């Protein structure tokens, strides 16, 4: 199975989507049992939606929206997926350790390694210590960055690849994983589904967020482009 099949097939049938909340940079989804998840908002809507609305649909059905080429709808689908997986109870069951004050590369040898970052990522100090090369690859590159087609040339030669989970929404993540099959791969950010079955695809680590205070998240973060981290806890498996 691929990345999307694993996520969708793992969702149980009894839950449905009770709310979708759109913010400036983030989208949130709440399920019928109160589970709550978020995903980065992608604006592109050049294609028609698969569903008129995800509200009221079974969560497993709504999760299929992540496969939509209407990327705003795909963002909603990823928020539904994260609402299912990214819960405190699930993190306790997995024994996930909080990584908010730790580097996502903790325990990995970075000295002398070639490391690629897919996107401008907020990493903890020391995450890339001693790396021989650090490539930042961006769809909207800044001075010094590589444009995203460079992935095809740089990733196969990298030792560690750290990629934003929002790449799953725009459908580039499966190819990024394929290009990085000889590297240690880390998927990070609030859009990351904390689904351990994904590691069967060769993913080394998943670092995602569980929203701690959904009311505060909606009052502030959904209105601004700021990071949602003050309203959630970060976990790593």
N, C-alpha and C positions, 0 to 999 in steps of 0.2 A: 504493500500500500504506500501511497505517497503522503506527503506532509498533511494535506487537507483531508484525505480519507481517514487518516489516523485520528485527527481531531474530531471530525464529525461523527465517526462511528463510535467514539467513546462516550458520547453524550446520551444520557438515559431519556426514555420516552415520556416520562410523566410531567416534566416541567414545560412551561410555556413562557413566552416573553411578555412581561407586564409593562415595561417602559423602555423607550429609546430616548436618550437625551443628547441633543446636539450642542456642542460648544464651539468655541473659536478654533481650537486646535485638537480637541479630544471629543470622543463620542463615548457615552456610557450606555450600558444595557443592564436592566434589572429583570430577574427571573421571578417566577411565581412563588418561590420559597424564600425570596429576599436576597438571593445571591446577586452580586454586583460586580461588573467588570468593565474595563475601559480599553480603548484602542486609539491610536493616533488617527486623526481625521485626514483622509485624502479627498481632495475636492473634485477630481475629474469625474464628469458625468456625461461623457460623449456617447455612451451606450445606454439603452433603456434598462430599467431595473428588472430583476427577476421576479420580485414581489412588490406589490403596491405598498405594503407596510409589513414590517416584521412583528409589530405588536399584535398579540393574540395568537401567533403561530406557536406550535410546539418548538421548543428550543433546538431540537435536533434538525427540524426542517429549516428554521431560521438560520442555523449555522451554515447551511449551504450557500447563503448569500456571500460568504467569504470568497466563493469562486466566481462571483460576478465581475464582469469587466466594467461595470459602473462602480468606480472605486470608492465613491461615497457609500454605496450600499455594501460593498465589501468590507469597509471599515465597521459598519454596523454589525455585520456578521462576525467579525473578529471580536468585537466587544461582547457579543452573545457567547462566543466560545470562551472568552476569558472569564465571563461571569460564572460559567459552569466549573472551570478548572481552578481558578485563582481564588480560593477561599482559605480562611484560617484552618478549617477542619482538614482540608486536603493537604495543606502544608504540614500540619501535625502528623497526619498519617504517613507522609513521605519522610518525615524527619528532616525536612529542609532546614538548613541553617540560614539565619539572617545574614545577609552580606552587605548591609547598608554601609558598614564601616570597614569593609574589606574590599580588596581588589577582585575583579572578576577573574583575574589570572592567578589568584592566590594558589600556591602550590605548583604552578606550572613554571618550567624553566624558560625565562624570557631572554636571558643573556645570550647575545650573539644570534638571536633568532630574527627572521624576517616576519614582520607582523603587519597585517592589513586591517584597517578599520573601514567598514562599509557604513558611511555616514559620519557626521560630526557627533561623536559620542561623548557623553560625560563619564569619564573614568576616574576612579580613585587614584590619588597620588601613588606613584610607584608601580602602576599596572604594567607599564612598558619598560621598566628599568632594564638597561643593558642591551636593548634590542639593537641589532645591527642596521636594520632598516624599518621604518614605519611609513606605510603608504596609507594616505587618506583618500578614499575613493568616494566621489560624490556625484549625484545627479545634477546638482547645481553647484559646481566647484568654485571654491574661493582660491585666491592666489596660493600656489604651492600644492593644491589638491590635484588629484587625477580625475578626469571625467569617467563616468561609469563604464564605458566600453573597455577601459583598461583592466577591468576584472578578468577578461578573457586571457590576458597576457600575464598579469601579476599573480593572481591567486594560485595557480598551479605550482608556483615556486615558493609559496609562503609556508611558514611553519605554524603560525597561529593566525586565524581569521576571526575577527570580532565583528558581528554584523547586527544591525538594528532589526528587531522583529517586525518593524513596519514593512520590510521587504516582502513579507508574506502577503500583504494586502495588495501590493502592485504586481505580485506574481513573479518577482525576480528571485525570491529566496530559493526555490528548488534548484535553479541553475547555479546560484552562488554555492550551494552545498556540493553540487556536482564538481564544480571547479576547485573546491577546497577539500576534496576527498582524502588528500594526503596530509592535510593539516589538522591541528586541533581547532575545533570550531566552537564558538561561544555565541549564543543568541541572547541579546540583552534588550532591556527597556520595558516600559509599562505595557507594551503591546504583546509581550511574550506570553504564550500559553504555558502554564506549568504542568505539562503533560509528559511524564517520564517515558511514555511509549515512543515519543519523538526521537529519543536517543538511539533507537534502532536504525535511524537513518544516518548514523555516524556523527551526530551532534555530541560534542564533548560535555557542554554545560548549557543550562538554561537559567537565565536570571530575569525574573519578572516581579510584578508588584501585586500585592493584595491591598485593595482600598480599605483603609481603616475607618474613615469618616466620610461617608458618601454625601452627607449634607454639606459639610465644609467643601468637599470637592466640587459640588455643584454650585455653591455660592461664589467660589473664587476661581478655581482652575478652569471651569468650563467657559468663563467669560474672558479669559486671558490666554496668551500663548505660553504662560509660565509652566515650569515643570510641575507634575502632579506629586512629586515625591513627599512634600510635607504632609500629605493626606493619606499616605500608605506606607506599608512596610515591604522591603525588598527581600526576596528569598532566592536561593540558588540551589539547583539540583544537578 
